[in-house]
């Protein structure tokens, strides 16, 4: 959760609009699914598409 909050804080400090890139989207997905940060070793990730993510509107 700290990484998610930090990402938004950095955007705010830079004067940027909130945006959810692939890295932030994966962190949110891990939190929603209660996956520890080792995330890529969880069965929710596919070997064929390990970095696939859904674009989020924030």
N, C-alpha and C positions, 0 to 999 in steps of 0.2 A: 504494500500500500504506500509505503514511503516513496518508492520510485515513481508511482503515479502522481502523487501530490507534488513531488519535486519537478516533474515534467511540466505540469501546469504552472508552477511557480516560476520556472525559467521563462516560459512563454509570456507570462504577465510582466516579469521584470524587463524583458526585451521589448515590451509594447506590442507583442504579436497577438493576433486573434487565436483562440484555442483551436487546435487542430490535432487530429488523432492519426499519427502515422503508424506504420506497421509495428514498430517496436512498442509503442504505447498501447496499441490495440491488443498485442499479445499479452502484455502485462495485465491489462484489464481482464482478458479472457482467463488468465491463470487465477486471478483473484475471484472472479465469478464462479469458477469451477473448483475452487479450493485446492488448486494445484500448487505445490511448493515451487520455489523459483527454479528447481531443476527441470521445470516444465517440458523441455524437449524430450525427456525420457519417459513421459507419460503416454499412455495409449491414445489419448485424444489427438495426438499428432501423427500424421501419415508420413511414412517414409517416402512416398511418391510426391507429396506436396507438403514438406515440413514447415514451410514458411508462409503458407496460405493464411489470409486473414480477411475478415469482413470490415469494410470501410465503415467507420462510425461517424455519425453527425453529432457534434458537440455544440 
